[in-house]
Structures are given as structure tokens and as C-alpha cells.
Amino acid sequence: MNIQSTVSAPETHFMVGYLDSLALVERLHRLLLDVIKDEFERVGVLEINAVQALLLFNIGDHEVTAGELKSRGYYQGSNVSYNLKKLVETGYMHHQRSQVDRRSVRVRLTQKGRAVRDLVAKLFGRHADGLQSKGVLGPEGIEDINTALRRVERYWTEQIRYIY
């Protein structure tokens, strides 16, 4: 699609910026997974992948169902069942059927899973310190980024809910 043939110059400029932002968010997510993978290789954690490690980090001390993982924003992938099964098989998560609804399974981290969560938390802590100490980003800058991203998140959520 040729953007310039369908919109005015200011709209074209905004559209180019929007597409650049989309590409950047996607690259940042992939890069985050690569950073986690590299850290795990460095410390010898090879039995789980970066997506699974991020899932453990996001669950933290909570006990959740597979459905809650997506609705609470802990996990965005389409293969949540596969990753949960692998994490249970490798001893990073406990799972237990609900007494009320036997179809529902609740999951929580094991000690081994909490160790991975802590490893990821330390990695993120080092990154936060580095971003500030090297002057890459400060408290106001991170707040501006988060505010803008939350606005986009709300807009996209409304698009999903209200467009048929």
C-alpha cells in the first residue's frame, strides 16, 4: 500500500512514525528475549527458553489458571498450554486441578521456578541501573514512555472490543 496516495502530508508523517513505533516495539520484544537467552546461557540455565523464563517472572508469587495468564497480561503467546506443560515437566511449576471446576488447572512456581524468576529480576535490575547510570533514560523518560504505551494499549483494546 502506498501511504502517500491515500493520506495528506501530516497524516503520512504520522503514519510513518506509527509504523516505525510498531516495528520498534516488535524488535524490542525479540531483543528482550535474546537478552534473557544470553543471560541464561552465561549462567548455564539451558533447560527452558526465554519465553518460559519471562512467563515465570511475570507469574511471580501468584497462583493462576492458564486463562488468567492471558487476561492478567502475564503471557501474550498463543502456545501457553505448551509452555505450561514444559514448565511443569521440568519442575519449574506446580499444577493442581481446581476442586470446584475440574477442567481448570491452577499453576504456581516451584522453588526452582522462583530461582529463575529471581535470576530474571536481577537481570532487569542491572538493566534499570545501567539505563540510569549511563544517562540512557531517567525516571521522567521512562514515565513518558510508559504513559504513551498505555495509551496505545487502551486504544488497541478498544478497537478489539468495539469493532466488529
Secondary structure, 3 states (H helix, E strand, C coil): CCHHHCCCHHHHHHHHHHHHHHHHHHHHHHHHHHHHHHHHHHHCCCCCCHHHHHHHHHHCCCCEEHHHHHHCCCCCCCCHHHHHHHHHHCCCEEEEECCCCCCCEEEEECHHHHHHHHHHHHHHHHHHHHHHHCCCCCHHHHHHHHHHHHHHHHHHHHHHHHCC
